[in-house]
Amino acid sequence: MNIVETQDMWVLSAARRICIRDVAAVSAELSPVMMAEVEELGLVVAGPWIFIANNLPRDGKTPFDWRICLPIERPPAYSGRFELAHLEPIIAASALHRGSLRTLFSKGYGPLISDIERSRHVFSGESREVYHDWRGPGSPYHLIEIQFGLAR
């Protein structure tokens, strides 16, 4: 577990209320539309995809607030289909997951949550997945940074 300060950034964003099991389908639906808009409007991508969850449940059936974000350089004006949002820095407990999505919770989230619970830190309710190296559905290897916002 590392304690990090996230970057200040501007993102194209779309919010949904979904269950964990729906993340793959919803992100597969939204990401190509967002990328098409980036190309149409001549926007500049400034970082990897980020998924933000508020009060992420520990089961696959409970709905939660989820947001897909694509960091971009701040445009002088924006009137597209998505929300242009400013993500301010947060302090987060962070860990890198190297492997398949099948092991993201058991080998990524699980150990990080245990480390945070053993520490004196308190969860803020916000968590993020930063997709540093996404190789497509079914790939045996991805590099995903898991971040849990800390209240203290």
C-alpha positions in Angstrom: 0.0 0.0 0.0 1.2 3.4 -0.9 -0.3 6.7 0.2 -0.5 9.1 -2.8 -1.9 12.4 -3.8 -3.9 12.1 -7.1 -3.4 14.5 -9.9 -5.5 17.6 -10.5 -7.1 17.0 -13.9 -10.0 17.7 -16.3 -12.0 14.8 -17.6 -14.8 13.9 -19.9 -17.2 12.0 -17.7 -20.4 10.0 -17.6 -22.1 8.9 -14.4 -24.3 5.9 -13.9 -25.9 4.0 -11.0 -24.9 0.4 -11.6 -23.8 -2.9 -10.0 -20.3 -4.2 -10.1 -21.3 -6.8 -12.6 -22.4 -4.1 -15.0 -19.1 -2.1 -15.1 -17.7 -4.0 -18.1 -20.8 -3.6 -20.3 -21.4 0.0 -19.4 -17.7 1.0 -19.9 -17.6 -0.9 -23.3 -20.7 1.1 -24.3 -19.5 4.5 -23.2 -15.7 4.5 -24.0 -15.9 4.3 -27.8 -18.5 7.1 -27.8 -16.3 9.2 -25.6 -13.3 8.5 -27.8 -15.3 9.4 -30.9 -16.2 12.8 -29.3 -12.6 13.4 -28.5 -11.7 12.9 -32.1 -14.6 14.9 -33.5 -13.9 17.9 -31.2 -10.1 17.8 -31.5 -9.7 17.3 -27.8 -6.3 16.0 -26.4 -6.3 12.9 -24.2 -4.1 13.6 -21.1 -4.0 10.3 -19.3 -5.5 6.8 -18.9 -9.1 5.9 -18.3 -10.3 6.3 -14.7 -13.4 4.6 -13.1 -14.6 6.3 -10.0 -17.0 4.7 -7.5 -18.7 6.1 -4.5 -19.4 3.7 -1.7 -18.3 0.7 -3.7 -20.2 -2.4 -2.3 -18.6 -5.7 -1.4 -21.0 -7.7 -3.5 -22.0 -7.7 -7.2 -25.7 -7.0 -6.7 -25.9 -3.7 -4.8 -26.1 -0.5 -7.0 -23.6 2.3 -6.5 -22.7 5.5 -8.1 -20.1 5.0 -10.8 -18.3 7.4 -13.2 -16.2 6.7 -16.3 -13.6 9.4 -16.8 -11.2 10.2 -19.7 -8.5 12.8 -18.7 -8.2 15.5 -21.3 -6.3 18.8 -21.6 -8.8 21.5 -20.6 -10.4 22.9 -23.7 -11.2 26.7 -23.9 -14.9 25.7 -24.4 -16.8 22.5 -24.4 -20.4 21.7 -25.6 -20.3 18.0 -26.1 -22.5 15.1 -25.0 -20.6 14.4 -21.8 -19.8 16.3 -18.6 -16.6 18.2 -18.5 -15.5 17.7 -14.9 -12.6 18.9 -12.8 -11.1 16.2 -10.5 -9.3 17.9 -7.6 -6.5 15.9 -5.9 -7.3 13.5 -3.1 -5.2 11.6 -0.7 -5.5 7.9 -1.4 -4.2 4.5 -0.5 -3.0 3.0 -3.7 -1.9 -0.4 -5.0 -1.0 -1.7 -8.5 -2.8 -4.8 -9.8 -0.9 -6.7 -12.4 -3.0 -9.5 -13.9 -6.4 -10.4 -15.3 -9.7 -8.8 -14.3 -10.7 -12.2 -12.7 -8.2 -11.5 -10.0 -8.8 -7.8 -9.6 -10.8 -8.2 -6.4 -9.0 -11.2 -4.8 -5.5 -10.0 -5.5 -6.0 -6.3 -6.0 -8.9 -4.9 -3.9 -8.8 -7.5 -1.1 -5.2 -7.0 0.0 -5.4 -3.2 -0.3 -8.6 -3.1 1.8 -7.0 -5.3 4.4 -4.0 -3.0 4.6 -6.2 0.1 5.0 -8.3 -1.6 7.7 -5.1 -2.5 9.6 -3.8 1.0 9.4 -5.2 4.2 11.1 -6.6 5.5 7.9 -10.4 6.0 7.3 -12.1 5.4 3.9 -13.6 8.5 2.4 -16.1 6.5 0.3 -14.5 7.3 -3.0 -12.4 4.7 -4.9 -10.8 4.8 -8.3 -9.4 2.4 -10.9 -6.7 3.9 -13.1 -6.2 1.8 -16.3 -2.5 2.3 -17.0 -2.3 -0.7 -19.3 -5.6 -2.1 -20.6 -5.2 -4.9 -23.1 -8.9 -5.7 -23.8 -11.5 -8.0 -22.3 -10.2 -11.5 -21.5 -6.6 -10.5 -21.5 -4.4 -12.3 -18.9 -2.6 -9.1 -18.1 -3.6 -5.5 -17.3 -1.9 -2.8 -15.1 -4.6 -1.2 -13.0 -4.0 1.1 -10.1 -6.6 0.8 -7.3 -7.0 3.9 -5.2 -9.2 4.4 -2.1 -9.7 7.9 -1.0 -8.8 8.5 2.6 -10.7 10.8 5.0 -7.7 10.7 7.4 
